[in-house]
């Protein structure tokens, strides 16, 4: 199985899968191969559906480095990689059929984002970088870009200078998730901060004249996704909002506030680069403004509360009534 895995990964490269996808498949399948070898199984033909179900139970019982249960999403990712691997082996006739074809995957709960900021809260986060310093100007430009576009952290770290078109007010995302290109709008305020960063800060960071990456770290190299997350987390925590999050917090907030502002869910889908509308519709559950309006106008208790608020109290009515004893000594 180990040699077939090398062949499978090479086939993924020829089919233009991203490096991160190939690395993920390698990690998931290598774990299964090692698990099989510990039990004396080395050939793909020795793998059966009962064996795969046993491995699925092993994943369910496995603990993380923090001694917590492995998430169902992680379990599904590993088992899905197994299904694709054995599908490949069956197509190449290395096995007569795929033992993983009918393997049942765990149900993944659809969780809402842990935190979404209001516009006021977001402004508090945006004000955290010290814009009197070069790094502060760069970080403010990064935060404004996140908030305005909702792009992913890997997409932001891959932005080149020519990907930002101020004339059209757009940002070009090349090879986003799924290796798909898309164009997203960006607001004037974010463009102003990007321009200030490019004029006043970026020239002092450049060590290679041919470097085209937009946002650079202090040594003049592109920022890594992990270092970017660490920096953004610091600004979110510094705002003392009692909410936690990092780069994806801006993505969730942008989508939710746009939906509350009247944006069509399909427009948000296009901005976020979701392949399926089902992924975007989670924000219809996060945004409850419309639901609150319906509740206030239709629920009996809410109606009574509103009517009570609009009806003057008896004491207020008495205060407006003429005094019958007026003029008497």
Secondary structure, 3 states (H helix, E strand, C coil): CHHHHHHHHHHHHHCCCCHHHHHHHHHHHHHHHHHHHCCCCCCHHHCCHHHHHHHHHHHHHCECCCCCECCHHHHHHHHHHHHHHHHHHHHCCCCCCCCCCCCCCCCCCCCCCCCCCCHHHHHHHHCCCCCCCHHHHHHHHHHHHHHHHCCCHHHHHCCEHHHEECCCCEEEECCCHHHCCEEEECCHHHHHHHHHHHHHCHHHHCCCCCCCECCECCCCCECCHHHHHHHHHHHHHHCCCCCCCCHHHHHHHHHHHHHHCCCCHHHHHHHHCCCCHHHHCHHHHHCCHHHHHHHHHHCHHHHHHHHHHHCCCHHHHHHHCCCCCCCCC
